Amino acid sequence: MFNMWSISALAVVSALVSQASCAGTNEWRSRSIYQIMTDRFALSDGSTNKPCDPADNAYCGGTWQGIINHLDYVQGMGFDAVYISPITENFPQTTKEGQGYHGYWPQNLYEVNKNFGSADDLRDLSDALHKRGMWLMIDAAINDMGYPLQGADPSSIDYSVFNPFNDAKYFHPFCLIKNFGNFTEAQHCWLGDDIVALPDLNTDSEEVVNMMGDWIKDVIANYSVDGLRLDAAKHTNNAFLSSFARDAGVFTIGEVYDGDSPTFCPYQTLLPSMTNYPNYFAAIKAFTSGNISALTTQMALTSDDCADTTALASFSENHDLPRFASYTKDVSLGKSMLAWTMMSDGVPMIYQGQEQGFSGNATPSNREAMWTSGYNENSELYQFVKLMNRIRKHAIDTDPDYLTYKSWIIYSDDSNVVMRKGVEGSHIVTVLSNSGSDQTSYNLMLPTAYAPDTQVTDVVSCKNYSITPQGQLNVDMHQGVPHVFFPTAKMNNSELCGIANSSHLIATGGATSPSGNVMQSSAIAMIFATVVAFALL
């Protein structure tokens, strides 16, 4: 028989459960995200020889079950979060622009895209991730619906096919965006064209805002979603963005496709995070065009203009942009770009295939099928991503303040940029070159990297360096390979450079990083069992 003590204790357990499933900005800072385009990641049957030509713009057969089957591959790189394509049902027709394999032509928000699997398959993916201590982020198309116009006049659109927005009153009147720099036009006119129309939701309308809020609450609850990426956030009403993020109740990253930090950064007053486009565009200039000063200048501007760069998403590839390897296939430059992405401020986000050196240029060629790589865990870039995730996690374990410490440039010249991140004595110094593999060997002297007479380890080469009595770090530069330094005295338990680990585990089938769900769930289960035992007395 339950008594008052047991009822109170059960209330405590309920509160703990709610806390364990809440994934806010502070919890997401420590995460590392692997971006998956569901249709192009893995087939349910595990085969790797099915043809998939991105130029066809057609479904290739990737599924949520396929993702489940290859979570070892993702987790093996050290990722503890997965971000997948939009999950909602797209219109089924094939157009001159192809099919909705990408998920951005939604027709029915309350049905899943059955090309990816069933609703139960999506729940299974969520469960499989959480059992590993990993989190699920989904992409949400919040700006518009999709309609196969096929060259017809926009007045012919049958709005009744949309769910729940089954009437023209929920949309802005038709007008195509011509000037993306005009914010009124960008927020009130339509994306798309006369082949695939993208009717623009009127997010100025309170009714639309409430309907979208109800939908996202349903998604979060039904599929135990931990985070969101909002597609085309720049094209919706500003107040709607804040309302939608509040309704979701989870960490939310907005796509604000703009390289101008004074335009980009104010969105952080509306959303917890955005994909860091200003720094991305500058990094491309630095590591493909030799313009280091563009990167150092922009990183300083973004740090000054944005409220919190440590909450932004740091990236160097995604499904809308040319692959880095389409600019250059130099592996040293590829590693420098990855090191910059993962050692900078923010939550690292790596797009599937970057670790395999995929080289597709503009959309759709940058949406290659992952199975063509054979999921090679021995590839040079796969192993490098694993290394970067490992040292980042070790820095966080050594000092959690690493996450909120803003990185800064301590040295730069025409060929090199050196970043520092972390509290003094527990900080990482990252040395990046844009010279590439043809770089001749030389010595780079850094005057202010670490305290005098200390020893640091370059985790890339596993070579120890002694800081001079004058405080200089003399780095052996060779073939453009990046260097990532950490104090040698604090390398214990890092699992790097042959140093054994006695406490920290990268999650595999139950163990998790400190902020993961599995350990919390186990503790909650123990508390719940105790409560029930007492309640039955």
Buried (B, 14 or more C-beta within 10 A) or exposed (E): EEEEEBEEBBEEBEEBBEEBBEBBBBBBBBBBBBBBBBBBBBBBEEEBEEEBEBEEBBBBBBBBBBBBBBBEBBBBBBBBBBBBBBBBBBBEBBBEBBBBBBBBBBBBBEBBBEBBBEBEBBBBBBBBBBBBBBBBBBBBBBBBBBBBBBEEEBEEBEBEEBBBBBEBEBBBEBEBBEEBEEEEBBBBBBBBEEBBBBBBBBBBBEEBBEBBBEBBEEBBEBBBBBBBBBBBBBBBBBEBBBBBBEBBBBBBBBBBBBBBBEBBBBBBEBBBBBBBBBBBBBBBBBBBEBBBBBBBBBBEBBBEBBEBBBBBBBBBBBBBBBBBBBBBEBBBBBBBBBBBBBBBBBBBBBBBBBBBBBBBEEBBBBBBBBBBBEBEEEBBBBEBBBBBBBBBBBBBBBBBEBBEBEBBBBBBEEBBBBBBBBBEEBBBBBBBBBBBBEBEEEEBEBEEBBEEEBEBBBBBBEBEBBBEEEBBBEBBBBBBBBBBBBBBEBBEBBBBBEBEBEEBEBBEEBBBBEBBBBBBBEEBEEBBEEBBEEBEE
